[in-house]
Amino acid sequence: MSLWHYPLLFATGLIAGLVDAMAGGGGIITVPVLLNLGLPAPVALGTNKLQASFGSVSAAWHYTRLGAVDFKACRLGIVLTLVGAVAGAFAVALLNANLLGQLIPWLLGAILLYTIIRPQIGQQDHPPRWRWSWFFTAFGLGLGFYDGFFGPGTGTFWTMALVAVQGMNFVRATGCTKVMNATSNLASLAVFLLHGSVHLGAGLTMGVGQLIGAKLGAGLVMKKGARFVRPVFLTMVTLTLARLIYVSIKGP
């Protein structure tokens, strides 16, 4: 890394942290920057997990402090997401990520369409459809594994699951999503560190920007409410979908 790269990395982390705290999708900003600066793909992904951990932990803490997250209610989800993420990170060497890469754009497209045709979804709380223990067993293990193994769109899937299945409004769902994102980011980061696939200088520089951006993003969501989150969420789903389609056609 050259010296001039570090201000760029800080700014990238700041913007990604702001966006990620509001609606997810920060990875579509950070991963291309790391790859374009010349990092090998495994190191870029590991470094991205390091910087994303700063943002997700910071955002989770701010949402919890501002009353959007019942941390005690999330304990089972945290444990199961941790287990799933570690399993997913170790499975990278065993399974073919291309299969998921072909499936995820279709799932994101379905989420985008569903959110558009249901304009009132996520505006207010509704009774949960599943018991929380069932929900966290299915989605904690499943999305934890997915984030450790592949990753793009994890925050989107968590938010929509919490809104559509458990009846949360977008603000509470975003807060809970950040708690689960923080868990899976830290778990998979540990595996990347074990393999030496992290550029500490780049990751820490972006992480400082993530801390600031996450605080600003969480504050905006709590101040503006669900009506503000929905269009940001739709925008990030659309951009994530476009990025995945582009990568599938042109390569990373």
N, C-alpha and C positions, 0 to 999 in steps of 0.2 A: 504494500500500500504506500502511495506517495502522500506527502503531507496535505496536499490539496484535496485528497479524497475524504479526509476526516470531517471538514465542514459539510460536505455533501452528504456523508453518512448521517451526521447529526440532523440535518434538515429532513432527510428521508425518514429517519426514525420519528421525528416530531410530527410530520404529516401523517405517517402511518399510525402512530399512536392516537392521534386525534380522530382519524377515521375509524379505526378499529374499536375504540371505546364507544363510539356512537352506533355502529352497525356491523362491525366485522369487515373482513376483506382487506386488512392491511397488508397481507402477504402478496397481493397482486402489485403492490408498490415496491416492497422491500426486496423480494426475491429477484426480479429482473435487474434491479440496481446492483445487487451483489454479483450476479452472473456477469453483467456488463463490465464490472470492474476487474474481471479476470479470475474470480475464485472458481475452483472446480465445483461441479454440481453438489457433491456430498458436503463439501465445506460450506458452500453457500446455504444449503438447507440447515446445517447445524448452526451456523452463525445466525441465521434467521430465527431459529428456536431460542437462541440466547437473547437476542434483542426483543423478540416478541414476549419473552417471559417477563421482562421489565414492564412492558406495557400492560399485559394481562393481569399481572399481580397488582400493579398500581391501580388499574381500573377497578378490579375486584374489591380492593380495599376502599376506594372512594365510594363505590356503589353501596358497600356494606355500611360505611360510616354515615352515608346520607339516607339510610333506611330502606333502600330498594331491595336488599337481600336479607333473607333470614338464614344466617350462616349455619345455625344448628340444623335447620331443615335440609341443608345441602350436604350434611356429613356423609350419608350413604352414597350420594352421587359422587362426592370427591374420592372416596375410597375405590369405588368401582371404575371411575374414569381413570384413576391412577393405574389400576391393574390392566385395564384395556390398553392404555397408552404404552406401557412398558412392553406388553405383548406385541403390540403393533410395531414398535420401533425395532424389536428383535426379529420380527417377521419380514422386515425389508429385504434381508438377504435370501429369504426362502421363497417369497411369493412374487408374482408378476404384477407390478403396479400399473401396467398398461391396461389391464382389464378394468381397474377402477377409473383410470383416466378416461376411458371410453364411456363409462356409465354416468359419471358425476355431472357432465354437462346436461344430460337428460333430466336428472333429478333437480338440478338448479333451475332448468327451464320450467319444470312443473311447479316449483316453489314460486317462481316469478309470476307465472300465470295464475296460480291460486291466490296470491296476494293481491293481484290486480282485480280479479273478478269478485273478491271478497273485501271491499274497501273498508268495512267496519271491523275487520279482524284485528285484534291487538289494541283496540282503542280503550277497552276496559276489561276488568277481570271477569272470568266466568268459572263455574265449578269445574274442577279437574275431571277428566274422563277416566283416568286410571288411578289406582293407588300409587302413591309416590314410590313405594318400594318396588313395584313392578316397573314403573317408568324409569327409575334410575338403573335398575338391573338391565333393562333392554338398551336404553340410550347411553348410559354411562359406560358399559362395556363396549357397545357397538361404536359409538362416536369417539370414545377414548382410543380404541384400537385403530379406527380410521385416521385420527389425527397423528398418532404415532407412526403409522404406516405410510400415509399419503398426505393428508392435510388440507388441501384447498377447499374452502367452503364450510369448514367445521363450525365456525361461529354461526353461519347462516342456518345450518341444520339444527343446531342447538336452539337458536331463537325460535325457529318455526315449530319445532317439536314442543317447546314450552308454551307457545301461543296457541297452536292448533290442538294439541292433545291435553295440555294441562290448564288451558284457559287463562294464562297470564296476559296482562297487557304488555306492550312493547317495552316499556321502561323496566318493569320487573324482570321480564324475560332477558333483556340485554344484561342486566346486573347479574343474574344467575349464570348466563352464558359466560361472562367474564371469569367467574369463579371456576367453572369447568375448563375453560380455555387455559387458565393459569395452571391448573392441575396437570393437564395433558402436555402443555408446553414444558413444564419443569421435569416431568417424568421422561419425555422423549429427549430433552436436552441432556439429561444424565447419561443416556445411552450414547448420544453423539460425542459427549466429552470422553467417555470410555474409549471410543474409537479414534479420538484425536481429530475429529472432523469439525472443529470450531476455530474461527479466527477471532481470538479474544479482543484484539484492539478494535476491530471493526464492530464486533458485537456489543462491546461495552460503550463505544461512542454512540451507536444507534440507540442503545438502551437508555442513555441519558435523555435523548430526544423523546423516546417513548414515554418516559416518566412524565415529562412535561405535557406531551400531547394527550396522554391518557387522562390526566387530571382535568385538562381543558374540555375534552370530549365528554367525560362523565358529568361535569358541571353543566354543560349545555343540555344534555339529555334530561337531567333532573329539573332544570329550569324550564325547558320548552315542552317537555311531556311527550306522550305517545304520538301526537299529530306531527311532531317534528321528526321523530325517529322513522316513521313509515317511509317517507320519500327518500331519506338517506339510505335506509335499508334496501329499498327497491333499486336505487342507483348502484349500490355496491354489489347486489346480486347480479345485476346486468353486466357490470364491469368484470366481475369474477367469471361469469359465464363466457363473456367475449374473450377474456384472456385464455381460458381453458381451450376454447375452440381454436383460437389462433395457434396455441402451442401444439395442439394435436395435428394441425395442418403444416405448420412451418418448423416446428421443433422449438425447444426452450430459447 
